[in-house]
Each structure stands twice: as C-alpha cells, then as structure tokens.
Amino acid sequence: MSEVTFATTDLLDAHEPDIETGRVRVLQPAFIALGRRQAFAGEVVTLKLFEDNSLLAELVKTPGAGRVVVVDAGGSLRCGVFGGNLAAAAARNGWAGLVIHGCARDANEIDACDIGLRALALNPRRSAKRGEGQRDIAVAFLGVTIRPGDWLYADRDGVIVSDGPLH
C-alpha cells in the first residue's frame, strides 16, 4: 500500500463497534513523525529488542512488500535504534513505515526518505549491535497488543491497529 488515502479518524468512525470488541485498537498518543510519508499502512511484522538494532537492520534490508515494522524497543530513550542508513534501506526495499516504541536518530536523513516513521523521541546516540532480540511475536505498548499479521494505519491523527485490513 504505497499511496495511502485514508484517515485514521474515518476508519475509526466506520469501525466503531470493532473498538469495543478489541478488533480495532488505538495506540495512546506519544509519537513524533519522521520521514516523507505522513501517512502509511500495511500488514505488521513485529520485533522486540532493547538498545540493540541488529535484528531491525537485518529486517529492513529484506523485501518489505508494503508492510509495516512494529518495534517494541522497551520504550528506551537512551539511544536511537533506527537512523538514516536504515531508513534508506527500508525505503529502497519497499517497507511502508515503522512504529518504534523507542528512539530514532538522523532526523534529517530519515525525513529525506520515502518512508513513514513514528518514534517516541530522537537521541543521537547509536544502539549496540549484539544480535539480540525476537521477531514475529506479540508486543504490547501504549495500551495496545500488536501481533504479526495485524494491520497498522498511521497518519497525523494517530496510530491504529486492527486484526485485518480496514480499507
């Protein structure tokens, strides 16, 4: 889904009963927006890591096919786990965007890439590279559990997750 024409507000209005059942979930507001894509959506791939971006670097160098990477970085504000080089790789490989419960770095470089990014903050310090972390597991942050295969929609109004596509 490269050209996105949705509004999270409209999707939520149209699927209001699904909010009550938990099929559609709204992340609590906490993110800054980076990258050229102000809105992005796609099927979710999950990562769980802490101050180590090795798995994230590997993942964005593989074909994204319009999917979205959701990274539970433990909410750490001590280093950036995603930067300009990884943003360029993600854009080149067809990832729609990323949501990171942690920090990014290289804001100007990320903003130059055709990618959408939501992160908690910016921190110029780089992460470690120990090869630690997990992929394709349920992650939970900002009041929402996100599973591999869920769909994520992000725009200037916020981030929502659903059990399947809403568009």
C-alpha positions in Angstrom: 0.0 0.0 0.0 2.3 2.8 -1.1 0.0 5.6 -1.9 -2.3 5.9 1.1 -5.6 7.6 1.0 -7.2 7.1 4.4 -7.8 9.0 7.6 -7.5 7.2 10.9 -10.4 9.2 12.1 -12.6 8.0 9.3 -11.5 4.4 9.8 -12.3 4.6 13.5 -15.7 6.2 12.8 -16.6 3.4 10.3 -15.4 0.6 12.6 -16.6 1.9 16.0 -18.2 -1.4 17.1 -14.8 -3.1 16.5 -13.2 -0.8 19.0 -15.5 -2.2 21.7 -14.6 -5.8 20.7 -10.9 -5.1 20.5 -10.7 -5.9 16.8 -9.5 -2.3 16.3 -7.2 -0.7 18.8 -5.9 2.8 19.2 -2.3 3.5 20.5 -2.1 6.2 23.1 -0.5 9.3 21.7 3.2 9.5 22.3 5.0 9.6 18.9 6.8 12.1 16.8 6.5 11.7 13.0 9.5 11.5 10.6 10.0 10.5 7.0 8.4 11.8 3.8 5.3 9.7 4.2 2.9 11.4 6.6 0.5 8.5 6.4 1.3 4.8 5.9 -0.4 1.5 6.4 0.3 -2.2 5.9 0.5 -5.6 7.4 2.6 -5.8 10.6 5.9 -7.5 11.2 7.0 -7.3 14.8 10.3 -7.1 16.6 11.2 -6.9 20.3 14.6 -5.6 21.2 16.3 -3.4 23.7 19.0 -0.9 22.8 20.3 -3.3 20.0 19.2 -2.7 16.5 20.8 -5.8 14.8 17.6 -7.5 14.0 16.0 -4.3 12.8 18.9 -3.6 10.5 18.6 -7.2 9.0 14.9 -6.9 8.6 14.8 -3.6 6.7 17.4 -4.9 4.2 14.8 -7.6 3.1 11.8 -7.1 0.8 9.1 -5.2 2.7 6.3 -5.6 0.2 4.4 -2.6 1.7 4.4 -4.0 5.2 5.0 -2.1 8.4 7.6 -2.8 11.1 6.5 -2.5 14.7 9.4 -2.4 17.1 9.0 -2.8 20.8 12.3 -1.2 21.9 11.2 -1.2 25.5 10.5 2.5 25.5 14.2 3.2 25.9 15.1 6.8 25.5 18.9 6.1 25.9 19.8 5.5 22.2 18.4 5.6 18.7 17.7 2.1 17.3 16.8 3.5 13.8 18.6 6.1 11.7 19.2 7.4 8.3 21.0 4.4 6.8 18.3 2.0 7.9 15.6 4.5 6.7 17.2 4.5 3.2 17.3 0.7 3.2 13.7 0.4 4.3 12.5 2.8 1.6 14.7 1.0 -1.0 13.2 -2.4 0.0 9.6 -1.4 -0.1 8.7 -1.1 3.6 5.7 1.3 4.1 6.8 2.5 7.5 7.8 1.8 11.0 6.5 2.4 14.5 9.1 2.3 17.2 8.5 2.3 20.9 11.9 3.8 21.4 14.1 6.4 19.8 15.4 7.2 16.3 18.3 9.3 15.2 19.4 11.1 12.0 16.2 13.0 11.7 17.2 14.9 8.5 18.3 11.8 6.8 15.1 10.0 7.7 13.0 12.9 6.5 14.7 12.6 3.1 13.5 9.0 2.7 10.2 7.8 1.2 9.2 6.1 4.4 6.9 6.8 7.4 8.2 6.6 10.9 6.7 7.1 14.3 9.1 7.0 17.3 9.0 8.2 20.9 11.8 10.7 20.5 15.2 11.4 19.0 18.5 10.5 20.5 21.8 11.0 18.7 23.5 8.0 20.5 23.6 4.8 18.4 22.5 1.4 19.7 24.5 -1.6 20.4 24.9 -4.5 17.9 24.8 -7.7 19.9 22.4 -9.6 17.7 19.8 -9.8 20.4 16.0 -9.6 20.1 13.0 -11.5 18.9 10.9 -11.4 15.7 7.3 -12.3 14.9 5.9 -12.3 18.5 3.1 -10.3 20.1 4.3 -7.0 21.5 2.5 -4.6 23.8 3.0 -0.9 24.4 0.9 2.3 24.7 -2.1 0.3 25.8 -2.2 -2.0 22.7 -1.1 -5.5 21.9 0.1 -5.9 18.3 0.6 -9.2 16.7 2.3 -10.3 13.5 -0.2 -10.1 10.6 -2.3 -7.3 12.2 -2.8 -4.2 10.1 -1.5 -0.8 11.2 -2.6 2.6 10.0 -0.7 5.8 10.9 -1.4 9.4 10.0 -1.1 12.8 11.6 -4.0 12.0 13.9 -2.5 8.8 15.4 -1.9 5.1 15.1 -4.5 2.4 15.0 -4.1 -1.4 14.7 -6.7 -3.9 13.6 -7.0 -7.7 13.3 -7.3 -7.3 9.5 -7.4 -4.7 6.7 -9.9 -1.9 7.2 -9.6 -0.2 3.8 
